[in-house]
Amino acid sequence: MILPTNKYKQIWDPFVLVMTIVVAVEMPLRIALDLPLHGWFYFLDTFISCVFLVDLILTFFTAVYVNAALVKDPKNVAQRYLKRWFIIDLLAVLPLDLIFGSFMINARLLRLLRLAHVATFMQKVAKANVINASLLRMVFLAFWVSLFAHWAACGWIAVGAGNITSEWKATHGLLYLRSLYWAVTTLVTIGYGDITPVTPKQTVFCILVELLGAGLYGYVIAIFASLIAKLDVARTHFTEQIEKMNTFMRFRKIPSDLQDRIRSYYEYLWTSRRGYDEGQVLSELPDSLKIQVSLHLCSSMIEKVPIFSGASEDLIKQIVAKLKSAIFTPGDYVFREGEIGDSMYFISRGQVEVVSKDGQTIYATLSPGNFFGEIALILQQPRNASIRALEYVDLYTLDQGGLQEVLQKFPAFMAHIHDLAKKRQDQFTKL
């Protein structure tokens, strides 16, 4: 069975979708202009028929997801396909015009039923999170509106094109352009009346398009208003948080300089995390996914810590699950010299300075990927230096309780890291 994740299948599906859209554009126009099925039109029609036939056959051998479970059994896949899409796909493949002759000359318009696959494809794209869901809906809506306008233009040509002058009807291109102009102005309800129906058939068609346009116009306005409002949900949520904080600061008469620092913090929080609390987001995930996400975020930093070099993958997972994120603003002290160490820190973003107790002497500057505080944590000794944030700093912290809980499961490694911590302390003392 072919898996949905197969790279060739992922290329094939968009290709078939493009062929479906080509049919939706080309076939109504060819029928409206009464163009014969010769030359490249015949080649294109035959090629697309072959593509649809191959796709129909492949579908019987492609595994599908049902309620998030992958179904690979050929019998179940076939039964599901026969109940859902088979009839539509079969009608798109059969040469009905050849089977039934002139009576069914336009029967191949049934191929347009395959456009139902467009919605399914859009759902797959949305689930894959390729682009923003709201933006995807806007693209999807624009596609259908454009297609309806094209169909309306083709239909206007088919019913005689009203009072379009003979000069515009001289060539197919000019006739289609003028008809498309009529279709767009009618669908968006701003028709100028320069192109009007002449025959009863044209009048009826015009009424139908106007009714469709009136409904479509209201629907489009409502959808776009909703999509724009939801286009950036994170920003809306974050703006509400800032408004609440501003109201609180004004009510409690917080000093203006402190208000500026708080607003600057929120601005950094938006820039670096889109306003979300990383810990809160991860807490909503099951443990297995939480560990995988945490590994993605900070496993590279843990691997750079000497005391964890050579640790098993299981141990690293256990440690990552205990990490907590923290943010420090410029000038903040992470800890000061002499304090009892109860945590160690891993730098994710920003820089910190290793300084003396009075903050006047700078010993070193640590960048993303560096760590500090591990000696005091493991040996339970006072800090031998102060750490000050040079800019906004994102850190991951590992506290005493979390480390001990993990190391109790790995007693051999506990002795190993104690020895390494003592050696590192001796090296620091000699400096």
VOGU-3710 file (C-alpha; in Angstrom, 3 decimals, decimal comma):
1> milptnkykq> 0,000/0,000/0,000  1,124/3,557/-0,750  1,418/5,684/2,375  -0,062/9,218/2,371  3,356/10,485/3,478  5,099/9,009/0,443  7,048/11,840/-1,213  5,885/10,885/-4,703  2,266/10,766/-3,516  2,659/14,235/-2,009
11> iwdpfvlvmt> 3,816/15,488/-5,428  1,148/13,562/-7,330  -1,838/14,908/-5,375  -1,111/18,621/-6,065  -0,435/17,733/-9,726  -3,852/16,059/-10,051  -5,397/19,079/-8,341  -3,793/21,394/-10,908  -5,172/19,224/-13,731  -8,638/19,460/-12,145
21> ivvavemplr> -8,406/23,257/-12,056  -7,247/23,277/-15,688  -10,376/21,332/-16,615  -12,551/23,740/-14,626  -11,115/26,676/-16,580  -10,594/25,200/-20,046  -13,652/23,031/-20,627  -16,448/25,593/-19,957  -14,599/28,152/-22,101  -14,111/25,691/-24,962
31> ialdlplhgw> -17,792/24,701/-24,883  -18,970/28,334/-24,673  -16,829/29,359/-27,652  -17,793/26,161/-29,504  -14,168/25,244/-30,147  -13,620/21,815/-31,768  -11,781/19,124/-29,849  -8,797/19,086/-32,194  -5,070/19,762/-31,964  -3,710/20,611/-28,563
41> fyfldtfisc> -7,229/20,602/-27,088  -7,505/16,913/-27,971  -4,041/16,203/-26,577  -4,845/18,053/-23,321  -8,191/16,283/-22,962  -6,601/12,864/-23,492  -3,723/13,612/-21,144  -6,029/14,757/-18,345  -8,224/11,681/-18,831  -5,144/9,475/-18,406
51> vflvdliltf> -4,097/11,403/-15,282  -7,549/10,973/-13,734  -7,577/7,260/-14,619  -4,167/6,695/-13,005  -5,293/8,621/-9,933  -8,440/6,499/-9,698  -6,370/3,301/-9,782  -3,786/4,604/-7,303  -6,497/5,534/-4,832  -7,387/1,847/-4,433
61> ftavyvnaal> -3,795/1,211/-3,311  -3,284/4,245/-1,063  -3,652/3,957/2,709  -5,953/6,488/4,364  -6,339/8,034/7,803  -9,636/7,292/9,546  -10,095/9,013/12,917  -6,313/9,596/13,088  -5,655/5,856/12,538  -3,855/4,719/9,397
71> vkdpknvaqr> -5,878/2,109/7,470  -3,696/-0,106/5,246  -6,045/-3,006/4,583  -6,762/-2,981/0,797  -10,325/-4,226/1,273  -11,220/-1,499/3,782  -9,567/1,163/1,629  -11,467/0,006/-1,453  -14,817/-0,096/0,362  -14,288/3,380/1,742
81> ylkrwfiidl> -13,351/4,745/-1,698  -16,332/3,084/-3,418  -18,712/4,693/-0,919  -17,235/8,193/-1,161  -15,333/9,366/-4,234  -15,414/6,530/-6,756  -18,546/7,571/-8,706  -17,336/11,163/-9,040  -13,877/10,083/-10,184  -15,319/7,513/-12,597
91> lavlpldlif> -17,586/10,092/-14,274  -14,536/12,315/-14,730  -12,714/9,523/-16,566  -15,414/8,038/-18,797  -15,585/9,517/-22,346  -19,357/10,051/-22,180  -19,404/12,183/-25,315  -17,967/9,264/-27,312  -20,267/6,739/-25,669  -23,519/8,635/-26,151
101> gsfminarll> -22,576/10,764/-29,165  -23,939/14,268/-29,764  -26,698/13,787/-27,171  -24,052/13,965/-24,457  -21,620/16,309/-26,187  -21,231/18,409/-23,026  -21,407/15,511/-20,614  -17,721/15,804/-19,838  -18,608/18,847/-17,778  -19,202/16,180/-15,138
111> rllrlahvat> -15,444/16,321/-14,695  -16,082/19,493/-12,741  -17,409/17,289/-9,937  -13,771/16,537/-9,162  -13,513/20,072/-7,817  -14,877/18,579/-4,602  -11,319/17,278/-4,144  -10,133/20,879/-3,830  -11,829/21,213/-0,447  -10,242/17,942/0,726
121> fmqkvakanv> -6,818/19,123/-0,420  -7,263/22,440/1,403  -8,113/20,548/4,594  -4,901/18,532/4,279  -2,893/21,733/3,812  -4,579/23,262/6,853  -3,824/20,188/8,996  -0,213/20,237/7,824  -0,043/23,868/8,992  1,752/24,878/5,808
131> inasllrmvf> 0,256/28,359/5,947  -1,884/30,291/8,383  -5,395/28,784/8,534  -7,117/32,153/8,108  -4,916/33,039/5,169  -5,662/29,640/3,632  -9,395/30,307/3,901  -8,948/33,664/2,179  -7,024/32,009/-0,664  -9,688/29,305/-0,908
141> lafwvslfah> -12,467/31,928/-1,050  -10,634/33,997/-3,679  -10,207/30,845/-5,788  -13,926/30,046/-5,787  -14,985/33,635/-6,476  -12,591/33,796/-9,441  -13,846/30,459/-10,739  -17,491/31,534/-10,438  -16,706/34,718/-12,369  -15,056/32,634/-15,104
151> waacgwiavg> -18,059/30,293/-15,298  -20,462/33,227/-15,407  -18,469/34,754/-18,296  -18,561/31,447/-20,169  -22,279/31,128/-19,543  -22,867/34,677/-20,822  -21,029/33,781/-24,021  -23,062/30,578/-24,358  -26,395/32,433/-24,158  -25,374/34,992/-26,750
161> agnitsewka> -23,459/37,612/-24,764  -26,301/40,149/-24,741  -25,763/43,449/-26,516  -21,979/43,159/-26,771  -21,025/44,898/-30,008  -19,811/43,034/-33,049  -16,362/44,652/-32,696  -15,874/42,905/-29,337  -17,228/39,650/-30,763  -14,715/39,729/-33,595
171> thgllylrsl> -12,211/37,577/-31,735  -12,576/35,020/-28,980  -10,176/36,895/-26,709  -12,078/40,190/-26,863  -15,405/38,428/-26,467  -14,230/36,595/-23,356  -12,693/39,774/-21,887  -15,930/41,713/-22,339  -17,977/38,827/-20,928  -15,669/38,524/-17,929
181> ywavttlvti> -16,110/42,264/-17,330  -19,894/41,754/-17,327  -19,587/38,757/-14,975  -17,404/40,608/-12,443  -19,551/43,757/-12,357  -22,695/41,657/-11,995  -21,351/39,346/-9,291  -20,055/42,229/-7,158  -23,371/44,056/-7,668  -21,902/47,179/-9,269
191> gygditpvtp> -23,113/46,515/-12,823  -23,155/49,679/-14,913  -25,857/48,538/-17,359  -23,612/48,978/-20,402  -23,991/45,277/-21,189  -27,579/44,088/-20,953  -29,596/40,998/-21,919  -31,538/40,981/-25,173  -33,276/37,610/-25,401  -35,437/35,929/-22,736
201> kqtvfcilve> -32,748/33,292/-22,227  -30,144/35,986/-21,570  -32,528/37,777/-19,206  -33,119/34,637/-17,145  -29,396/33,926/-17,005  -28,712/37,526/-15,954  -31,278/37,289/-13,148  -29,694/34,086/-11,840  -26,187/35,585/-11,850  -27,451/38,750/-10,111
211> llgaglygyv> -29,100/36,682/-7,375  -25,914/34,648/-6,999  -23,876/37,851/-6,920  -26,055/39,436/-4,222  -25,697/36,399/-1,984  -22,023/35,987/-2,787  -21,280/39,647/-2,073  -22,772/39,500/1,407  -21,070/36,188/2,120  -17,670/37,459/0,991
221> iaifasliak> -17,927/40,608/3,121  -18,904/38,580/6,203  -16,160/36,006/5,628  -13,441/38,595/5,039  -14,458/40,507/8,159  -14,287/37,310/10,191  -10,986/36,214/8,644  -9,307/39,557/9,194  -10,414/39,502/12,824  -8,956/36,006/13,244
231> ldvarthfte> -5,913/36,473/11,031  -3,695/37,018/14,045  -5,362/35,519/17,093  -2,101/35,603/19,033  -1,759/39,360/18,525  -5,347/39,969/19,625  -4,870/37,875/22,750  -1,598/39,634/23,558  -3,099/43,093/23,027  -5,789/42,254/25,565
241> qiekmntfmr> -3,091/41,298/28,068  -1,301/44,606/27,550  -4,550/46,565/27,969  -5,200/44,813/31,273  -1,675/45,598/32,460  -1,941/49,258/31,408  -5,233/49,583/33,286  -3,671/48,014/36,379  -0,607/50,269/36,255  -2,707/53,412/35,891
251> frkipsdlqd> -5,042/52,344/38,714  -2,170/51,518/41,100  -0,154/54,583/40,018  2,953/52,597/39,095  5,974/54,936/38,500  6,398/55,883/34,831  9,941/54,472/34,558  8,726/51,112/35,888  5,783/51,226/33,487  8,240/51,710/30,618
261> rirsyyeylw> 10,222/48,672/31,758  7,066/46,571/31,975  5,948/47,625/28,487  9,431/46,889/27,167  9,216/43,435/28,719  5,887/42,764/27,025  7,313/43,953/23,707  10,186/41,493/24,068  7,745/38,762/25,089  5,824/39,338/21,837
271> tsrrgydegq> 8,968/39,422/19,702  10,497/36,271/21,161  7,461/34,139/22,045  4,464/35,793/20,393  3,203/36,573/23,866  2,678/32,975/24,969  3,919/31,422/28,183  5,998/28,481/26,991  5,415/26,495/30,147  1,654/26,951/29,970
281> vlselpdslk> 1,543/25,884/26,320  3,597/22,749/27,022  1,466/21,883/30,056  -1,492/21,317/27,726  0,359/18,568/25,843  0,527/14,900/26,873  3,811/13,884/28,497  5,137/12,119/25,399  4,645/15,154/23,138  5,810/17,546/25,867
291> iqvslhlcss> 9,127/15,723/26,116  9,598/15,680/22,335  8,946/19,422/22,075  11,247/20,131/25,021  13,969/18,026/23,425  13,633/20,049/20,233  13,892/23,320/22,161  16,826/22,647/24,448  18,473/19,246/23,939  21,375/20,882/22,070
301> miekvpifsg> 22,124/23,045/25,105  22,073/20,065/27,483  24,504/18,198/25,240  27,002/21,061/25,619  27,086/20,736/29,422  30,177/18,643/30,352  28,508/16,935/33,301  25,875/15,547/30,963  28,221/14,388/28,219  27,848/10,683/27,651
311> asedlikqiv> 24,470/10,589/29,369  21,894/8,198/27,971  19,019/9,427/25,847  16,581/8,363/28,543  18,403/10,479/31,136  18,421/13,516/28,855  14,666/13,120/28,304  14,108/12,966/32,049  16,126/16,140/32,606  14,470/18,035/29,761
321> aklksaiftp> 11,065/17,261/31,258  12,147/19,083/34,458  13,341/22,273/32,761  11,397/25,492/33,239  11,694/28,655/31,155  12,461/32,087/32,616  13,077/35,584/31,263  15,357/38,236/32,796  15,356/41,883/31,764  18,542/43,940/31,142
331> gdyvfregei> 20,366/44,626/34,388  18,559/41,941/36,393  20,658/39,620/38,549  19,946/35,938/37,974  21,678/35,289/41,298  24,331/36,977/43,430  27,604/35,778/44,869  27,176/34,057/48,221  23,630/32,845/47,656  22,948/29,156/48,166
341> gdsmyfisrg> 22,645/27,467/44,797  19,378/25,669/44,174  19,237/25,848/40,359  21,397/25,735/37,276  20,713/27,636/34,068  20,960/27,126/30,307  20,990/30,169/27,995  18,563/29,962/25,104  18,675/33,591/23,899  20,598/36,696/24,975
351> qvevvskdgq> 23,801/37,213/26,962  24,714/37,361/30,641  27,788/38,682/32,464  29,709/36,900/35,205  30,516/39,712/37,653  31,870/40,299/41,127  29,580/40,713/44,130  29,603/44,506/43,811  28,966/44,265/40,068  32,028/46,343/39,132
361> tiyatlspgn> 34,300/43,589/37,813  33,253/41,543/34,768  34,866/38,095/34,601  33,206/36,716/31,472  30,279/37,007/29,084  28,144/33,956/28,372  26,118/33,545/25,145  23,347/31,199/23,934  24,324/27,564/24,415  26,340/28,289/27,567
371> ffgeialilq> 25,338/27,214/31,075  26,110/28,290/34,645  25,266/27,529/38,257  25,849/23,784/38,036  28,644/23,586/40,674  26,611/25,229/43,434  23,607/23,142/42,515  25,350/19,774/42,637  27,723/20,449/45,536  25,130/22,562/47,405
381> qprnasiral> 27,557/25,410/48,011  27,199/29,200/47,911  27,544/30,915/44,531  31,122/31,971/43,782  30,110/34,829/41,432  27,121/36,931/40,413  25,292/36,605/37,098  23,758/39,731/35,529  21,625/39,935/32,386  23,340/42,025/29,727
391> eyvdlytldq> 20,127/42,174/27,659  16,817/40,349/27,603  17,732/36,735/28,329  15,726/33,541/27,855  16,906/30,819/30,232  15,958/27,275/31,069  16,301/26,408/34,764  16,846/23,043/36,446  16,241/23,101/40,190  17,651/20,898/42,936
401> gglqevlqkf> 14,508/18,823/43,395  14,134/18,119/39,686  17,773/17,070/39,312  17,739/14,802/42,363  14,482/13,165/41,273  16,087/12,271/37,950  19,450/11,176/39,362  17,832/8,823/41,865  16,862/6,712/38,885  20,473/6,748/37,636
411> pafmahihdl> 22,724/6,233/40,711  25,883/5,544/38,690  25,509/8,787/36,823  24,917/10,663/40,121  28,385/9,726/41,355  29,855/10,610/37,979  28,501/14,155/37,876  29,548/14,803/41,495  33,133/13,947/40,545  32,981/16,192/37,469
421> akkrqdqftk> 31,537/19,070/39,490  34,363/18,838/42,031  36,972/18,807/39,268  35,411/21,870/37,672  35,342/23,622/41,065  39,046/22,904/41,533  39,788/24,360/38,094  37,789/27,491/38,921  39,608/27,873/42,291  43,006/27,737/40,620
431> l> 41,925/30,551/38,284
//
